[in-house]
């Protein structure tokens, strides 16, 4: 009898400990805030510009969860923190900026930014460069400047066989660019980029 009673007591203790552990885990799951999430439909390296449509979300705060358009002056407006510069920032950078500004009003705000639609002028650099991707065309930008912004060439690049692909009057126009001419022959072939241009580095 004593042995059975002891076993029953041990089982009761184990069951109580298990239930308590599950309860603690459930409480922690409910209380823990989600991680800061920043997602950009245009790519994580895309830098926003005027007319871009974005969504700013602050966890558990509907009043600060907004769909916004970047104004011509490059800013967005939000309750509490008023104007925030969005132009030139990635989604991650803008989320961090908003989060820091909100610390004056909200304890540990969790902010996410999503680029819903890209409307700013842009060009593309692809191929054997260190930072291929989509770039905003904020001002006059030449091929040489675009290559510099893309981090320069990888070891596998063929600098003498660069191509500029441009849509002109509904037709695709391809221009060949020799990097050596850009720097040795007075900038020969150093075209100014237009919105939608693609620089290809084979």
N, C-alpha and C positions, 0 to 999 in steps of 0.2 A: 504493500500500500504506500509506504513512504517513498519508494522508488517511482511509482506512477505519479504520485503527487509532485515530486520534484521535477519530473519530465514535463508535466502539465504546466508548472510554473515557468520553466524555461521557454516553452513554446509561446506562452502568453507574453513574456518579455520580448522575444524576437518579433512577434507580430506587432506589438506596440511601437518598437523601434522602427520597424519598416514603414508603418503608417505615418509616423512622425517625420521620417526622412522624405517620404513622398509629399507630405504637406509642405515641408520646407522648400522642396524643389519647385512645387507649384507656385508657392508665394514668390520665390525668386524669379520665376519665369514671368509672372505678372508684373512685378515691380521693375524689372530690368528694362531700361529704355532701349529702343532699337539703335543700331549703329548709324552714324551719320552716313547718308547715302547720296552720292552725287552721280547723276547719269546724264550724258549728253547724246542726243540722237545724231549729232553731227560729228561725234568722235571726241575723245577726252582731251585732245589737244586743240580743239577748235576754239577760237577767240571770238567772242560775240561782238556784234556791231549794231548800228541803228536799224530798226525795223524787224530785227529778230524777235520771234515769239518764244517766251520762256515760261516755265511754271516753277514758282518758288513755293516749297512746302515746309511748314514748321510743324513738327509732330505734336499732336494733341492741341492744335491751335488753328481752328478753322478761319479765324479772322486774318491770320497771316499766311494762309495758303491761297495763292493768287496766280492767275494767268496774266502775264504782263507782256507789253511790247517795249523794246528798248527805244527810247525817244531819240529824235535827231541829235540831241546834245549828248547822247551816249549814256544816259542815266535811266534808272527806273525809280518809281516812288512806292514806298511801303508805309503802312501805319507804324507809329512809334519812332522809326528811324529816318523817315522822310526820304530824301534823295540818296541813291547809292549809284556809284559809277559801275556800269556793266561793260561798257565798251572796252575791248582789249583784254578782257578776263575770260578764262575758261570757266566751265560750269563749277568745277571744284573750287577755283579761286573765289568766284562770286559767292558760293555757299559759305566759305570760310569768312569772307568779309561780312556777310549778313549775320552770321553766327556771332562774330566778335561784337558787332554793333548791338545786337539784341541782348548781350550779357548785362547791359545796363538796366534791362527791364524784365528779363526772364531768366530763371535759374536753369543753367545747362540746356539751352535750346538745341534741338536736333534739326538741322536744316538740310534740305536737298534741293538741287536745282536741275531742271531738265530743259534742254533746248527742244522746243516743240517744232519749230520751223525756222530754217535759215533763209533770211531774206536779204542779208547784207551781201554786197558784191564779194566774190571770192574767186580764187584760182587754186589749182592743184599742182603739187609736185610729187611725182611718182618715180619709182625705179631705185637706182643705186645711190641714194642719198641717206644721210644719217637720220633725218626726221621727215620721211614722206608723209603727206597728208593734205588737209584742206587749210588754206590760209585766207585770211580776210584781206581784201583789197581796199585799204583805208586811204591810200594816197598813191601818187605815181610810184610804181614799182617796176624795176627792170628785171630782166632774167638774171643778171648777176646778183642783184639784191635778193631775189627769190631763192637762188641757190645758197646764198649766205644764211638766210633765215632757215633753210632746210638743213643746216648743219654741215654743208659741204658734201663731198663725195665719199663713198665707201671705197675700199681697196679694189673692188671689182668693177668700178665704173669705167665707162668709155667717154671721157669728157669731150672728145672731138666729134661725137655722134649724137649730141643732144638734139631733141626735137621739140618744137613748139607747135602744139595742136590747137587750132582756133576755129570756132564756128563763125563763118562770115557769110551773111546773106543766105542762110540755110545750107551752106556747103561747108565741108570740113577742109580746112586749109592746114597744110603741114609745112613748117619752115625748119630747115636744118641749121643748127647752131654749133659752131666749133668754139669750145671754151678758150682755146689758145688765142683765137682771134679777139675774144672779148677783152683780154688783158694785154695782148701784144700789138694789136692793130687798131688802136684808138676806139675800142668798143664796138667793132664791126659785129653786127648781129645781136647787139644788146637791146632787144626790142622792149618797149614798155608794154606791160601786161594789161589785158582787158578782163572784165568779168567773164568767168567760164573758161579761161585759158588753162591748158594743161601742159606742164613742162615735164618731158620724159627724159630720164637719164638712164640709158641702157647699161 
